[in-house]
Amino acid sequence: MKTRSILGLGLVSSLICGAAATADMLGLDYRIAGTNALVEDVTEDNWTVEIYAVLPDGERLDAVAGNSDNNKTVTTSGTFYQNAMGGPTSTSINSAFFPLAPDLEFDSYVTVGALHSDGYPFDNNALLDIGIDWTDFEAGGDVSTANGTWFVTPADPQGQATLFTNQNCEDHYGVLIARLTIIGVGAFDETVYLNGLFQGKDALDNTWQSVADITVGYPTITDCNSNGVDDACDILNGTSYDDNGNGIPDECEFADCNDNGVADEDDIANGTSEDCNENGTPDECEMADGDCNENGILDDCEMFDDCNNNGIPDECEIFNDCNENGVPDECEDYLTDWNNNGVPDICEDLAAYNIETSVGYESLSSANIDADEGDVILVQFSHVNEIDSIVHTKGLDNNCDGQPEPGHQCDGGHLCSCGCINNADLSISLHDGSSFNSLNAVNVGQVRSGTSGTARVTSGDSIEVATALAYRGASLDFSGTTVSILDATLRRDSEMGIDGDAHATGTWTVSAGSVVYADLTIDGELRGTTDLMGDTTVNGEMRATDDILVGSNLTNNGLIAMHRGVLYVFGDLTNNGTILGEVDGGPGVRGGEGGPVAGDGMRVEGNYNVGENASIFLLHENWRLAVGGNFNVSIDDNTRFDMSQATLAIVEGNAKFQQIEVISTDMGAIEDGLNPSTAGAFPLGTLRIESGSRLVELVDFNDNDGDEQEMSEVMYVGTLIVDSGATLNTNGYIIYTSNVDNQGIIIGEDDIIIIDPPVPGDLNGDSVVNIDDLLVVIGANWGPCSGCAGDANGDGVINIDDMLMVISNWTL
């Protein structure tokens, strides 16, 4: 505890002089602003005081002066601290230097209102002085004048009285006039004296003058927490609490709950007492009300079940527990109470409950039989997991209710928060307008639609079904985060809607007129004919026995086999797998027709994008690939591409222009380029630019032949057809073709090069049969010679037959 002497406040007097108003100044006051605050290699005691002129609210101080009648003096019985970077007035105190020279803040100086040169806490510092010799003051001594002043003008805001708190924690209005630091051995025993003539203006703008003085010593304070502030002030301003009202800050008193004469914090620190909950109170002082099970451990410090979160261990409560599992019924959320009688339904053997009739049942079967159209039946999920069939004969709803015990997991790792259905033996037969609903995962064996109308299965989590059946003319809908159906059958004119991430994981058999509304991923096999109204991804196989329509984008990473019909794609087709146009000899849907009919194949309304590892095999002249966007093929091995008999038709789409990738190695105008077995050859049977298509241009974006684009690739086409109204821009790329039927516009006709068929008997390749070819035969080694130039008829033997072959084809 620190104690210092106080010399108190000086007397305040008034002076009436000339026309000046009666003195309005209330006196001088002070507050201690720092104790041993100097830190730059200072070892001597020091303290800092701020002196204020006390004024009524609304008044101001303009000058502190000395004249022949009232000498102005600032003195100390000790030594004033003066910083080398400071000066005698606040205009010399640059706060920007405080980080570099922290002691500058505690320099000794005088002022009017402002603390620093920047005017703080005002916008600027307009302080001036005249007639004062500061030499002794700056050396640590006194300053006195009988003809000088420090002052501001009446227009300067810093002279206005503002609130300050004095050393006794009292709030007054006043103006700061000096900030002084006393330093030296015994500094706390030294005093400061200030007197002078003070002039300002009152609230009515009348000028006043007053004479006042003050003597300040370091005050005697009780400071138990050693913060330099009197304890009474700490309590008054809220820095410290005094709960018992004894005038001593609570932090300076110690608690001794066990009455052993030692502070509780010391008992805890030295191990005399435990404090398991670390609240600063020894455990033995809390045991009476904090150990309900009387095991010698505070309830706060042990792990116990408290399912209702009331802070009382379950073992210390009396509660209902109808299933005798040691857990209060109120805490088991999975225990339903449909009839609100306070008894869990399982304790009354209730498995189902009709909320329309308020009747409970021991089985779902009984509840469904008794139900009327539109009724809603609640059923325990645990009951559903124990039965093998659910049959709806009316349009009703079965809603799974109840929750599993904490931590229960469904197969697949789904955490059940409201009951999982995990019953691979369960068969669900629905009805028009009926539904089966669960807030969480559903895994069942079979789901069947009604024979008409729409039936639904919904889940707030995933749905897994081993077998799904949609009857003819009926709809079966599923809704879940993920819907995986192993095997499915969609009979004629049926529909299946899936809201969620849909997967066909086994075999799906789809019949004419059926529609699937889903963004579907085929991981298994889909076979038949159907409309797929959504984005479709094939990772397994899709085999068409007749038309298949994809209402959005189609991505093939597996196998698409078109046995019959047309594959229509209303969006983009991206092929990273294999597409086959296979010949099915029947019986098939059409019977034994012997293969695809003209126009069978695929129609892509958007872009046809083919990855480098994909395959396209359309091995029949009736196969037709129609593209309404770009034909973009990246296949880099011609053994995985054969459209040498098929037709590529560029049809009207939504694009402003359409592009065809040229994909063959440039071998010149030879018929080998039309042979798909020739290395680097990607021939088309027919390329047709149909009427109504936009501008179609050739491009070479992909390296199909593996030469790293050193030479531009070309196209080999058996027949090139440009319909009336259509435009083909070769864009500088060559099309080698045997036949051209141009009814439209070809930009770059010189890039269309006709492949002439070989001339029989032309052995030297000059397209003329004459004596030069006959000489080739005569000059050859007659007899067996397979592959020799003179073997005109290709029978592996050079003889008179070869001469006759040349003569018979002689060019006239």
GINOR-V37123 format. One record per residue. RES is the residue in one small letter. PSI is psi in degrees with one decimal (* if undefined). OMEGA is omega in whole degrees, 0 to 359 (999 if undefined). Layout:
BEGIN
RES|PSI|OMEGA  RES|PSI|OMEGA
END
This chain:
BEGIN
m|131.4|179  k|137.5|173  t|133.4|179  r|152.2|180  s|148.3|177  i|131.7|179  l|-4.4|169  g|-179.0|180  l|144.9|177  g|173.5|178  l|149.1|178  v|128.3|178  s|169.1|181  s|155.7|180  l|125.2|174  i|124.1|186  c|118.5|178  g|-131.5|183  a|6.3|181  a|150.4|180  a|165.7|175  t|141.1|185  a|130.4|178  d|-2.5|180  m|137.9|184  l|-13.7|179  g|-167.5|178  l|145.9|180  d|174.4|185  y|167.6|168  r|146.9|177  i|122.9|183  a|-9.3|179  g|145.0|177  t|118.6|184  n|46.3|183  a|-15.2|181  l|134.0|188  v|-9.5|185  e|86.7|177  d|35.6|179  v|123.5|180  t|-10.5|183  e|153.6|176  d|151.1|178  n|151.9|175  w|150.5|185  t|133.6|181  v|142.3|172  e|130.6|182  i|134.5|185  y|143.3|166  a|120.1|184  v|126.4|184  l|158.1|171  p|156.1|177  d|134.7|178  g|-8.7|179  e|172.5|183  r|160.1|176  l|133.1|181  d|-29.3|186  a|147.3|169  v|115.0|192  a|170.1|170  g|136.0|177  n|-172.5|185  s|-24.0|179  d|-32.9|185  n|92.7|180  n|139.9|177  k|131.1|185  t|137.4|168  v|115.2|187  t|164.8|177  t|150.1|175  s|-9.4|178  g|-128.2|182  t|133.4|173  f|136.5|174  y|131.6|178  q|124.4|180  n|140.5|183  a|-24.3|182  m|0.0|182  g|-155.7|181  g|-175.1|187  p|-19.5|182  t|168.1|183  s|-18.5|179  t|-12.9|179  s|-0.1|184  i|97.8|182  n|106.2|184  s|-17.8|178  a|-20.3|181  f|-4.8|184  f|-43.0|179  p|-34.4|180  l|-39.6|183  a|78.2|186  p|-25.6|181  d|-15.0|178  l|-30.6|182  e|-23.0|184  f|22.8|173  d|157.1|176  s|126.1|181  y|167.2|178  v|165.4|185  t|176.5|164  v|99.6|174  g|-53.8|188  a|140.9|179  l|-36.4|189  h|175.3|183  s|-25.6|179  d|1.2|176  g|-5.8|184  y|131.6|6  p|20.9|176  f|175.8|186  d|-28.3|179  n|172.0|183  n|110.5|182  a|21.7|184  l|137.1|175  l|161.9|173  d|157.1|180  i|140.3|173  g|24.2|182  i|128.8|174  d|113.7|186  w|5.5|190  t|-53.1|182  d|-38.4|180  f|-42.7|180  e|-14.9|177  a|4.1|179  g|-1.5|182  g|-153.5|187  d|166.8|171  v|135.3|182  s|146.6|178  t|145.4|174  a|6.7|180  n|56.6|182  g|171.0|183  t|154.1|159  w|138.9|194  f|165.9|168  v|165.0|178  t|158.6|179  p|-14.4|180  a|-6.0|184  d|123.7|185  p|-24.4|187  q|-13.0|177  g|-6.3|184  q|138.1|179  a|133.4|176  t|165.2|180  l|138.1|170  f|162.3|180  t|123.3|183  n|-176.5|185  q|-22.9|179  n|16.0|177  c|24.1|178  e|143.0|179  d|130.4|178  h|165.0|169  y|138.4|180  g|-179.7|181  v|128.7|178  l|131.1|180  i|-16.3|179  a|147.0|173  r|112.9|192  l|137.2|178  t|127.1|180  i|132.3|186  i|150.2|174  g|168.8|175  v|128.5|182  g|19.6|182  a|-31.1|182  f|-9.2|178  d|-2.3|182  e|163.3|181  t|165.8|175  v|138.3|179  y|136.9|176  l|131.6|172  n|162.2|179  g|177.7|176  l|126.9|185  f|135.5|181  q|140.7|178  g|-159.6|180  k|145.8|177  d|-174.5|185  a|-18.4|180  l|11.0|177  d|20.2|174  n|139.1|180  t|137.9|176  w|158.1|172  q|144.7|177  s|152.1|173  v|132.0|181  a|156.5|175  d|163.9|181  i|140.8|172  t|127.1|184  v|129.4|170  g|164.7|178  y|124.5|193  p|153.2|171  t|117.6|180  i|154.5|170  t|116.5|189  d|71.4|187  c|-27.3|181  n|6.0|173  s|41.0|179  n|8.3|179  g|4.2|180  v|136.3|180  d|138.2|181  d|-39.0|181  a|-36.0|178  c|-39.8|177  d|-43.7|181  i|-40.4|183  l|-42.6|183  n|4.6|174  g|2.6|177  t|-34.9|178  s|154.7|176  y|153.4|177  d|72.7|187  d|-33.7|183  n|3.4|174  g|25.2|182  n|8.7|177  g|2.9|179  i|125.5|177  p|139.3|183  d|-34.2|183  e|-13.8|180  c|-3.9|176  e|154.8|180  f|148.9|177  a|144.9|180  d|71.0|188  c|-26.0|181  n|7.0|174  d|40.3|178  n|9.9|179  g|4.2|179  v|136.0|179  a|141.7|182  d|-40.3|181  e|-31.7|178  d|-38.3|175  d|-43.4|181  i|-42.1|183  a|-39.3|183  n|4.5|175  g|3.6|177  t|-35.8|180  s|149.0|173  e|152.3|176  d|71.1|190  c|-29.4|180  n|4.2|173  e|42.4|178  n|7.6|177  g|0.4|179  t|127.1|179  p|141.6|184  d|-36.4|184  e|-19.8|180  c|-10.8|182  e|-3.6|189  m|-34.2|186  a|-39.6|183  d|1.1|186  g|16.6|181  d|77.0|189  c|-30.3|181  n|5.5|172  e|44.4|178  n|10.7|178  g|6.7|178  i|130.1|178  l|139.7|178  d|-32.7|180  d|-22.0|191  c|9.7|177  e|152.9|178  m|125.1|178  f|161.5|178  d|128.5|177  d|70.2|191  c|-28.5|181  n|7.4|173  n|40.4|178  n|7.4|178  g|1.3|179  i|126.3|178  p|140.8|180  d|-35.3|183  e|-15.6|180  c|2.3|182  e|157.3|172  i|122.1|186  f|167.8|175  n|137.3|181  d|75.2|189  c|-28.8|180  n|6.5|172  e|43.6|177  n|8.2|177  g|4.2|180  v|130.1|179  p|136.8|180  d|-36.5|182  e|-18.7|183  c|-5.4|182  e|92.2|184  d|-24.2|181  y|-6.6|177  l|113.3|180  t|159.1|175  d|72.3|187  w|-36.4|183  n|7.3|174  n|40.2|178  n|7.4|178  g|-0.6|180  v|125.8|178  p|142.2|183  d|-36.2|182  i|-22.5|178  c|-6.1|176  e|11.2|180  d|36.2|176  l|119.0|179  a|-24.0|183  a|158.1|185  y|126.3|178  n|110.0|185  i|-13.8|177  e|-36.6|183  t|-8.5|182  s|38.3|179  v|132.9|178  g|154.8|183  y|153.3|177  e|-10.2|178  s|150.7|177  l|-35.1|180  s|-46.1|180  s|-39.5|180  a|-41.3|181  n|-37.2|179  i|-40.3|182  d|-15.5|188  a|155.6|173  d|167.2|177  e|128.7|177  g|-4.4|180  d|153.3|177  v|123.5|182  i|123.0|172  l|140.2|183  v|139.9|177  q|130.6|180  f|-34.1|181  s|-32.8|177  h|-41.1|179  v|-34.5|180  n|-6.5|182  e|-9.8|184  i|167.1|183  d|-3.5|179  s|147.6|171  i|126.9|183  v|124.1|175  h|128.8|174  t|4.2|179  k|169.3|177  g|80.7|182  l|170.3|180  d|134.4|169  n|116.9|181  n|118.0|178  c|132.9|183  d|166.8|180  g|160.3|181  q|152.9|178  p|168.3|175  e|151.1|183  p|136.6|177  g|-7.1|180  h|135.3|180  q|135.0|170  c|161.3|173  d|140.1|182  g|-0.7|175  g|9.9|180  h|123.0|177  l|120.2|184  c|121.4|175  s|-10.7|177  c|33.5|173  g|112.6|176  c|141.6|173  i|115.2|182  n|80.1|187  n|91.8|183  a|-14.1|180  d|-1.9|187  l|129.4|174  s|127.3|181  i|115.5|177  s|114.2|186  l|179.1|184  h|163.2|178  d|119.6|178  g|1.9|181  s|163.6|181  s|157.1|172  f|125.5|191  n|138.8|176  s|141.0|179  l|-15.9|182  n|-164.2|194  a|143.4|178  v|125.0|177  n|105.7|185  v|169.9|183  g|-49.6|186  q|144.1|173  v|129.2|178  r|143.4|175  s|175.4|167  g|179.4|178  t|-3.6|175  s|170.6|176  g|-161.4|185  t|134.0|175  a|154.8|188  r|149.1|168  v|124.8|182  t|151.2|179  s|144.9|173  g|-2.5|180  d|-138.1|184  s|160.2|175  i|129.4|175  e|125.8|183  v|131.0|179  a|-39.3|182  t|130.3|176  a|139.5|182  l|123.7|173  a|115.8|182  y|162.7|182  r|127.3|177  g|3.0|182  a|165.7|179  s|141.4|178  l|118.4|184  d|145.5|176  f|144.8|176  s|120.4|179  g|170.8|178  t|-44.2|174  t|132.7|179  v|112.7|180  s|119.8|180  i|121.6|183  l|-72.1|180  d|137.6|180  a|147.2|174  t|123.5|175  l|109.1|181  r|173.5|187  r|133.6|175  d|22.3|177  s|167.9|180  e|147.5|171  m|124.1|178  g|133.8|180  i|117.6|176  d|105.6|184  g|-176.2|179  d|103.5|191  a|136.6|180  h|131.0|170  a|106.0|190  t|-13.3|179  g|-127.9|180  t|123.1|176  w|127.2|177  t|120.1|186  v|139.2|186  s|168.6|184  a|136.0|178  g|-4.4|180  s|152.9|181  v|136.1|174  v|118.9|178  y|97.1|183  a|154.8|162  d|101.8|196  l|134.7|171  t|120.7|181  i|99.8|178  d|-19.6|178  g|-117.3|181  e|133.0|172  l|129.2|182  r|143.5|178  g|-146.2|182  t|132.6|185  t|172.2|170  d|126.7|179  l|100.9|189  m|77.9|178  g|174.7|174  d|132.9|184  t|132.2|177  t|126.7|180  v|108.1|172  n|-20.7|178  g|-111.7|182  e|144.3|171  m|114.7|184  r|119.9|184  a|125.0|172  t|-6.4|174  d|-165.2|187  d|141.1|168  i|129.5|180  l|128.9|174  v|115.9|189  g|-4.6|179  s|-133.7|183  n|148.2|178  l|125.6|175  t|123.8|181  n|113.6|173  n|1.2|182  g|-117.3|183  l|128.5|168  i|118.4|181  a|116.4|179  m|94.2|178  h|-36.2|179  r|160.3|168  g|-166.4|185  v|136.6|171  l|109.1|179  y|130.4|178  v|113.7|183  f|-14.7|177  g|-140.7|177  d|145.9|173  l|117.9|177  t|117.0|185  n|110.2|174  n|4.6|182  g|-131.9|183  t|133.8|173  i|122.4|182  l|135.3|168  g|87.9|188  e|153.7|176  v|118.3|181  d|115.1|183  g|0.7|177  g|178.9|4  p|-33.5|177  g|-169.7|180  v|-38.5|184  r|-2.4|185  g|-164.6|186  g|66.2|181  e|-8.3|175  g|4.0|178  g|-175.2|181  p|148.2|175  v|164.8|182  a|130.8|179  g|-12.5|175  d|154.5|178  g|-127.5|184  m|146.0|171  r|117.9|182  v|115.4|182  e|-26.5|179  g|-141.8|181  n|146.5|174  y|102.8|183  n|126.5|185  v|123.8|180  g|164.7|186  e|-25.0|181  n|9.5|183  a|174.3|178  s|145.0|172  i|122.4|177  f|103.8|175  l|90.9|195  l|50.0|178  h|146.2|182  e|-17.0|179  n|-13.1|180  w|137.0|182  r|124.7|175  l|108.8|181  a|129.3|184  v|125.1|179  g|-0.3|177  g|-130.5|180  n|144.0|172  f|96.5|188  n|99.4|186  v|127.1|179  s|6.1|182  i|130.9|185  d|17.4|178  d|116.1|186  n|-9.3|175  t|-9.2|179  r|21.3|180  f|123.8|175  d|100.3|170  m|31.1|186  s|-17.4|175  q|-15.7|188  a|172.9|181  t|130.7|168  l|114.3|182  a|123.3|175  i|110.4|187  v|169.2|183  e|132.0|176  g|-159.4|183  n|-4.7|184  a|154.8|177  k|-32.6|174  f|162.2|182  q|147.4|185  q|143.8|176  i|123.4|177  e|126.4|172  v|136.3|195  i|-3.8|185  s|152.8|170  t|142.0|180  d|105.1|179  m|3.6|183  g|-174.5|184  a|69.1|180  i|151.9|182  e|-19.0|177  d|-25.3|178  g|-19.6|177  l|2.1|181  n|115.6|184  p|-13.9|179  s|-8.3|178  t|130.2|181  a|130.9|178  g|2.0|182  a|128.8|176  f|66.3|188  p|153.3|172  l|141.2|175  g|-51.6|179  t|135.2|169  l|117.6|184  r|122.0|174  i|106.1|190  e|155.8|176  s|145.5|178  g|-16.3|178  s|154.7|178  r|-172.7|177  l|126.5|181  v|128.5|181  e|153.0|177  l|142.5|178  v|164.0|178  d|75.9|182  f|-25.7|190  n|149.3|177  d|91.3|183  n|-33.5|186  d|0.2|173  g|13.3|179  d|15.4|178  e|33.2|174  q|26.7|175  e|-34.7|175  m|145.8|179  s|142.3|176  e|166.5|185  v|-176.8|174  m|139.5|171  y|121.8|186  v|128.7|177  g|-50.0|179  t|131.0|176  l|124.3|180  i|126.0|173  v|110.0|185  d|162.6|177  s|132.8|180  g|-7.3|181  a|153.9|180  t|129.2|176  l|124.2|176  n|114.6|182  t|-20.4|176  n|24.5|179  g|-0.2|180  y|148.2|188  i|139.2|168  i|117.6|173  y|127.5|184  t|153.5|177  s|-29.2|183  n|142.4|177  v|129.7|173  d|92.5|185  n|105.7|176  q|-0.5|182  g|-130.3|181  i|130.6|172  i|116.4|175  i|116.3|185  g|46.3|183  e|-27.6|180  d|-16.4|179  d|-3.5|176  i|110.9|185  i|126.2|182  i|134.0|175  i|111.3|177  d|137.1|178  p|154.5|180  p|145.1|179  v|119.1|179  p|134.2|179  g|-8.9|179  d|91.9|187  l|-21.6|180  n|5.1|172  g|21.8|178  d|14.1|178  s|14.4|177  v|135.1|178  v|112.4|182  n|-161.2|185  i|-29.8|180  d|-37.2|179  d|-36.0|178  l|-37.8|179  l|-29.8|177  v|-42.4|180  v|-47.0|183  i|-36.0|183  g|-3.0|182  a|166.1|175  n|107.3|183  w|148.0|182  g|-166.8|180  p|126.8|182  c|72.9|183  s|128.0|177  g|4.2|181  c|153.9|184  a|-29.4|183  g|-2.0|181  d|79.6|188  a|-36.6|182  n|0.0|174  g|26.4|180  d|5.3|178  g|5.7|180  v|134.5|176  i|118.0|182  n|-162.8|183  i|-26.3|179  d|-35.5|179  d|-37.4|176  m|-44.0|179  l|-34.6|178  m|-42.4|179  v|-45.5|183  i|-39.3|184  s|-18.1|181  n|22.1|183  w|134.4|178  t|122.7|182  l|*|999
END
